[in-house]
Amino acid sequence: MEPHVSRVLEAVLEAVGDAAGYADVLSRICRAIAETVPCDRATIYAYSRRRRVFLPRADHGTPARVVARFVQR
């Protein structure tokens, strides 16, 4: 396994181990990935069978103004 992949997996496992619930797990995964890769932001999407679209479930680093515009849609 490549070293950067190993670092990302280690960060994700550490984040999951400390989490209190589903939303917290996803939020911690986003933060761990953004800090480990590194990148400015990370978002986890889940598919909604009812609405037939992917919906954001957790985010780290997206500016509030962008989130506000996205929620309005």
Secondary structure as the mmCIF struct_conf table of DSSP 4:
data_model
#
loop_
_struct_conf.conf_type_id
_struct_conf.id
_struct_conf.beg_label_comp_id
_struct_conf.beg_label_asym_id
_struct_conf.beg_label_seq_id
_struct_conf.end_label_comp_id
_struct_conf.end_label_asym_id
_struct_conf.end_label_seq_id
HELX_RH_AL_P HELX_RH_AL_P1 PRO A 3 GLY A 17
TURN_TY1_P TURN_TY1_P1 ASP A 18 ASP A 18
BEND BEND1 ALA A 20 GLY A 21
HELX_RH_AL_P HELX_RH_AL_P2 TYR A 22 THR A 36
TURN_TY1_P TURN_TY1_P2 VAL A 37 PRO A 38
BEND BEND2 ASP A 40 ASP A 40
STRN STRN1 ALA A 42 SER A 48
TURN_TY1_P TURN_TY1_P3 ARG A 49 ARG A 52
STRN STRN2 VAL A 53 HIS A 60
BEND BEND3 GLY A 61 GLY A 61
HELX_RH_AL_P HELX_RH_AL_P3 ALA A 64 GLN A 72
#
